[in-house]
Amino acid sequence: MGCRWKRRVVSCCAGLSLMALAGCTRVERDVHEESPDLSARPPDSLTLTGKNLEIWLTLARTGRAPDHTSCVERGLEIRREGKRIPVPLLYTGEAPILLNDSTMRAMLWTNCRPVAAYRVDLRTGRPVREPAKGQP
């Protein structure tokens, strides 16, 4: 009776191990049921030009507005003198505005709407949030 009990324990452990491994290989899917297929990512789009530079819309993500409509929010990339400088963590739904030779203004979008304005250094790509109106 001791051997049968050991076989059952080993069998149960093997079964639990397989179930645990099956759980680890689960594939997450987009929570937006009707979201556009971004596997066919939109091509890079030139959105702004300045003195010896170009601003391109590159990365894409799907946003979902409160009314459940979807939109595509795009990442920004600065291209100058053969270099590509990505603007980190700033997705937008509108073209940025060139302020001067070293700075542009871009709107951060979340859920298909503008949330905050950022000034982006055109040499480094570093975005810095502008203070809200009425704040220093």
C-alpha positions as CSV (number, residue, x, y, z in Angstrom):
1,M,0.0,0.0,0.0
2,G,3.0,2.3,0.6
3,C,4.1,2.2,-3.1
4,R,0.6,3.0,-4.4
5,W,0.4,6.0,-2.2
6,K,3.8,7.2,-3.4
7,R,2.7,6.8,-7.1
8,R,-0.4,8.8,-6.4
9,V,1.6,11.6,-4.8
10,V,4.1,11.7,-7.7
11,S,1.2,11.6,-10.2
12,C,-0.6,14.4,-8.5
13,C,2.6,16.5,-8.3
14,A,3.3,15.9,-12.0
15,G,-0.3,16.9,-12.9
16,L,0.0,20.1,-10.8
17,S,3.3,21.0,-12.4
18,L,1.9,20.7,-15.9
19,M,-1.1,22.8,-14.9
20,A,1.2,25.5,-13.5
21,L,3.3,25.4,-16.6
22,A,0.2,25.8,-18.8
23,G,-0.7,28.9,-16.8
24,C,2.7,30.4,-17.4
25,T,2.3,30.2,-21.2
26,R,-1.0,32.1,-21.2
27,V,-1.1,34.7,-23.9
28,E,-2.5,38.1,-23.0
29,R,-4.9,39.7,-25.4
30,D,-5.9,43.3,-25.9
31,V,-8.8,44.3,-23.6
32,H,-10.2,46.5,-26.4
33,E,-12.5,44.2,-28.3
34,E,-12.9,46.4,-31.3
35,S,-9.5,48.0,-31.4
36,P,-7.8,48.4,-34.7
37,D,-5.1,45.8,-35.6
38,L,-1.8,47.5,-34.9
39,S,0.2,44.4,-36.0
40,A,0.1,46.3,-39.3
41,R,1.7,49.3,-37.7
42,P,1.1,52.6,-39.5
43,P,4.2,53.8,-41.4
44,D,6.3,56.6,-40.0
45,S,4.9,60.0,-40.9
46,L,6.7,63.3,-41.3
47,T,4.8,65.8,-39.2
48,L,7.1,68.8,-38.8
49,T,10.3,70.2,-40.3
50,G,12.7,72.8,-39.0
51,K,16.2,74.0,-39.5
52,N,18.1,70.8,-40.3
53,L,15.6,68.6,-38.5
54,E,12.5,66.5,-39.1
55,I,9.9,65.4,-36.5
56,W,8.3,62.0,-37.3
57,L,5.4,60.1,-35.8
58,T,6.7,56.6,-35.3
59,L,5.4,54.2,-32.6
60,A,1.6,53.6,-32.3
61,R,-0.7,52.5,-29.6
62,T,-4.5,52.1,-29.4
63,G,-6.3,54.5,-27.1
64,R,-9.9,54.2,-25.9
65,A,-12.0,57.3,-25.2
66,P,-14.6,57.4,-22.4
67,D,-17.4,56.9,-25.1
68,H,-15.7,53.7,-26.1
69,T,-14.4,54.9,-29.5
70,S,-10.8,54.1,-30.3
71,C,-8.0,56.2,-31.7
72,V,-4.3,55.7,-32.5
73,E,-1.8,57.7,-30.4
74,R,1.7,58.0,-31.9
75,G,5.2,58.3,-30.5
76,L,7.6,61.1,-31.7
77,E,11.1,60.8,-33.1
78,I,13.5,63.7,-33.9
79,R,15.7,63.1,-37.0
80,R,18.7,65.3,-37.7
81,E,22.1,64.8,-39.3
82,G,21.5,61.0,-39.8
83,K,20.6,60.5,-36.1
84,R,17.3,59.3,-34.7
85,I,16.3,60.6,-31.3
86,P,13.2,59.1,-29.8
87,V,11.1,61.2,-27.5
88,P,10.5,58.8,-24.5
89,L,7.0,58.1,-23.1
90,L,5.2,60.8,-25.0
91,Y,2.4,59.6,-27.3
92,T,0.3,62.2,-29.0
93,G,-2.7,62.5,-31.3
94,E,-1.7,65.8,-32.9
95,A,1.3,67.4,-34.6
96,P,3.8,69.1,-32.3
97,I,4.6,72.9,-32.6
98,L,8.2,74.2,-33.2
99,L,8.9,76.9,-30.7
100,N,12.5,77.7,-31.7
101,D,15.7,76.1,-33.0
102,S,16.0,73.9,-29.8
103,T,12.5,73.3,-28.5
104,M,9.1,72.0,-29.6
105,R,5.8,71.7,-27.8
106,A,4.0,68.4,-27.9
107,M,0.8,67.3,-26.2
108,L,0.7,64.0,-24.2
109,W,-2.4,62.1,-25.1
110,T,-4.1,59.4,-23.0
111,N,-7.4,57.7,-23.8
112,C,-7.8,59.7,-27.0
113,R,-7.5,63.2,-25.4
114,P,-4.8,65.7,-24.7
115,V,-3.7,65.6,-21.1
116,A,-0.6,67.8,-20.7
117,A,1.7,70.0,-22.7
118,Y,5.4,69.2,-22.8
119,R,8.4,71.1,-24.1
120,V,10.8,68.8,-25.8
121,D,14.5,69.5,-26.2
122,L,15.3,68.9,-29.9
123,R,18.9,67.9,-29.2
124,T,18.2,65.2,-26.6
125,G,14.5,64.4,-27.1
126,R,13.9,64.9,-23.3
127,P,10.4,66.0,-22.6
128,V,9.7,68.4,-19.7
129,R,6.1,69.0,-18.6
130,E,4.9,72.6,-18.8
131,P,3.3,73.9,-15.6
132,A,-0.4,74.1,-15.7
133,K,-1.8,77.6,-16.3
134,G,-1.9,79.5,-13.0
135,Q,1.0,77.5,-11.5
136,P,4.6,78.7,-11.3
